[in-house]
Amino acid sequence: MLIEKLLPFVENYTESLNTELTESSPGMTLSKSQKFWLGFCITGIILTNSINWTAFSRISIGRYKKTALSWMFRHSKIAWEHLFHLSLKIIFKVYDITKGVVSIDDSDKKRSKCTTKIFGANKIKDKSTGGFCMGQGLVFLVLITPKITIPIGYAFHVPDPKISEWVKEDKRLKRLEYQNQNARKSRCDQMNIQLFQVFL
């Protein structure tokens, strides 16, 4: 599937978002290229079911290089925090949401073994195997309403390095204590054998 133009509802969404942004923070209005880029990425996510610059570049028939798409994300001065909250505001208006319950939902996302470039990756328990794997701990603030349930906030759970170091050191000391106990037991066993030998 190739992108020739933005999906109509995506185009409407970016226009609504820009209108809200202009009203709340006039200095943060999206430029024409920023609006198109945002709409293009949203369309790409919908069509490819992924967040992948290479996939987005492919469905644009090479019109947009992955480096250019990535550069826009990293260097374009888009007020992401404002966009997220204003997007929620638009959703509340569209679905006429006036009440709901806020809840916390956490989940672990498994990643590949090489996670040096993935933020918040750490060793997590793999419930399917009982072992450990590299992954991310995601915590979502979720709004539950009679009509829809949507995330309204998120954070990455990253273990405190000091606690991780303490646990590691605690395990090392316990192993050392176990080894010392075994060594003492071994010496006692040898002494007991020697006593029996002397007696016999």
C-alpha positions as CSV (number, residue, x, y, z in Angstrom):
1,M,0.0,0.0,0.0
2,L,1.4,3.4,-1.0
3,I,0.8,6.8,0.4
4,E,-0.2,9.4,-2.2
5,K,-2.0,11.7,0.2
6,L,-3.0,11.7,3.9
7,L,-6.1,9.9,5.0
8,P,-9.0,12.4,5.2
9,F,-9.7,11.9,9.0
10,V,-6.0,12.2,9.7
11,E,-5.9,15.5,7.8
12,N,-8.9,16.7,9.8
13,Y,-7.3,15.6,13.0
14,T,-4.0,17.5,12.3
15,E,-6.1,20.7,11.5
16,S,-8.1,20.4,14.7
17,L,-4.9,19.8,16.7
18,N,-3.3,22.8,15.2
19,T,-6.3,25.0,15.9
20,E,-6.3,23.8,19.6
21,L,-2.6,24.5,19.8
22,T,-2.9,28.0,18.3
23,E,-5.7,28.8,20.8
24,S,-3.8,27.5,23.9
25,S,-0.3,28.5,22.9
26,P,0.0,30.8,19.9
27,G,3.8,30.6,19.8
28,M,3.7,26.8,19.3
29,T,1.5,26.7,16.1
30,L,2.6,23.9,13.7
31,S,4.1,24.9,10.4
32,K,2.7,23.5,7.1
33,S,5.6,21.0,6.9
34,Q,5.2,20.0,10.5
35,K,1.5,19.4,10.0
36,F,2.1,17.3,6.9
37,W,4.9,15.3,8.6
38,L,2.7,14.6,11.6
39,G,-0.2,13.5,9.4
40,F,2.1,11.4,7.2
41,C,3.5,9.6,10.2
42,I,0.0,8.9,11.7
43,T,-1.1,7.6,8.3
44,G,2.1,5.5,8.1
45,I,1.4,4.0,11.6
46,I,-2.2,3.1,10.6
47,L,-1.2,1.5,7.2
48,T,1.9,-0.4,8.5
49,N,0.8,-1.1,12.0
50,S,4.2,0.0,13.2
51,I,6.4,2.9,14.1
52,N,9.2,2.4,11.6
53,W,10.9,5.1,9.5
54,T,12.0,2.6,6.9
55,A,8.5,1.2,6.5
56,F,7.2,4.8,6.2
57,S,9.8,5.6,3.5
58,R,8.8,2.4,1.6
59,I,5.1,3.3,1.5
60,S,5.9,6.8,0.3
61,I,7.6,5.2,-2.8
62,G,10.9,6.6,-1.6
63,R,9.6,10.2,-1.8
64,Y,10.6,10.7,1.9
65,K,13.9,9.2,3.1
66,K,14.0,7.5,6.5
67,T,16.8,9.9,7.6
68,A,14.6,12.9,6.7
69,L,11.6,11.5,8.6
70,S,13.8,10.7,11.6
71,W,15.5,14.2,11.5
72,M,12.1,15.9,11.6
73,F,11.2,13.9,14.7
74,R,14.4,14.7,16.5
75,H,15.0,18.3,15.5
76,S,11.7,19.9,14.6
77,K,10.6,22.0,17.5
78,I,7.2,20.3,18.1
79,A,5.6,20.8,21.5
80,W,5.0,17.0,22.0
81,E,3.6,17.4,25.6
82,H,1.1,20.0,24.4
83,L,0.1,17.8,21.4
84,F,-0.6,14.8,23.6
85,H,-2.9,16.7,26.0
86,L,-4.6,18.6,23.2
87,S,-5.2,15.3,21.4
88,L,-7.0,14.1,24.5
89,K,-9.1,17.3,24.5
90,I,-10.1,16.6,20.9
91,I,-11.1,13.0,21.7
92,F,-13.2,14.2,24.7
93,K,-15.0,16.6,22.4
94,V,-15.6,14.1,19.6
95,Y,-16.9,11.4,22.0
96,D,-18.6,13.8,24.3
97,I,-16.8,12.4,27.4
98,T,-17.6,14.2,30.6
99,K,-16.9,11.6,33.2
100,G,-14.7,8.6,33.8
101,V,-12.5,6.7,36.2
102,V,-8.7,6.9,36.3
103,S,-6.7,3.7,36.8
104,I,-3.1,2.5,36.5
105,D,-2.1,-0.3,34.1
106,D,1.4,-1.7,33.8
107,S,2.8,-4.2,31.4
108,D,6.2,-5.5,30.3
109,K,7.3,-5.4,26.7
110,K,9.9,-7.9,25.7
111,R,12.7,-6.6,23.5
112,S,15.6,-8.1,21.6
113,K,18.8,-9.1,23.4
114,C,20.7,-6.0,22.0
115,T,18.9,-3.1,23.7
116,T,21.7,-0.5,24.0
117,K,19.6,2.0,22.0
118,I,16.2,1.3,23.6
119,F,15.3,3.7,26.4
120,G,14.4,2.1,29.8
121,A,15.4,-1.4,28.8
122,N,16.3,-3.7,31.7
123,K,16.2,-7.3,32.8
124,I,12.5,-8.3,33.4
125,K,10.8,-11.6,34.4
126,D,9.5,-13.5,31.4
127,K,6.2,-14.9,32.7
128,S,5.9,-17.4,29.8
129,T,9.2,-19.2,30.5
130,G,9.9,-18.3,34.1
131,G,13.3,-16.9,33.1
132,F,14.5,-13.4,32.4
133,C,14.8,-11.3,29.3
134,M,15.5,-7.8,28.3
135,G,12.5,-5.5,28.1
136,Q,10.7,-2.3,29.1
137,G,8.3,-1.8,32.0
138,L,5.5,0.5,30.8
139,V,3.1,2.1,33.2
140,F,0.0,3.7,31.8
141,L,-2.5,6.1,33.4
142,V,-5.8,5.0,31.8
143,L,-9.1,6.8,31.7
144,I,-12.0,4.4,31.7
145,T,-15.3,5.9,30.5
146,P,-18.7,4.3,29.5
147,K,-17.8,4.9,25.8
148,I,-14.0,4.3,25.5
149,T,-10.9,3.5,27.5
150,I,-7.8,5.5,26.6
151,P,-4.3,6.1,28.0
152,I,-3.9,9.6,29.3
153,G,-0.4,9.3,30.5
154,Y,2.6,7.0,30.6
155,A,6.0,6.4,32.1
156,F,8.8,3.9,31.8
157,H,9.5,1.9,35.0
158,V,13.3,1.7,35.3
159,P,14.8,0.0,38.4
160,D,16.8,2.3,40.7
161,P,20.5,1.5,40.0
162,K,21.4,1.8,43.7
163,I,18.8,-0.8,44.6
164,S,20.0,-3.1,41.7
165,E,23.6,-2.8,43.0
166,W,22.4,-3.5,46.6
167,V,20.6,-6.7,45.4
168,K,23.6,-7.8,43.5
169,E,25.9,-7.2,46.4
170,D,23.5,-8.9,48.8
171,K,23.4,-12.0,46.6
172,R,27.2,-12.0,46.4
173,L,27.5,-11.9,50.2
174,K,24.9,-14.7,50.6
175,R,26.9,-16.9,48.2
176,L,30.1,-16.1,50.1
177,E,28.4,-16.9,53.4
178,Y,27.2,-20.2,51.9
179,Q,30.7,-21.0,50.6
180,N,32.1,-20.2,54.1
181,Q,29.6,-22.5,55.7
182,N,30.4,-25.3,53.3
183,A,34.1,-24.7,54.0
184,R,33.6,-24.9,57.8
185,K,31.4,-28.0,57.4
186,S,34.1,-29.6,55.3
187,R,36.8,-28.8,57.9
188,C,34.5,-30.2,60.7
189,D,33.9,-33.4,58.7
190,Q,37.6,-33.9,58.2
191,M,38.3,-33.4,61.9
192,N,35.6,-35.9,62.8
193,I,37.0,-38.4,60.4
194,Q,40.5,-37.9,61.9
195,L,39.1,-38.4,65.5
196,F,37.4,-41.7,64.4
197,Q,40.7,-42.8,62.8
198,V,42.6,-42.1,66.0
199,F,40.0,-43.9,68.1
200,L,40.0,-47.0,65.8
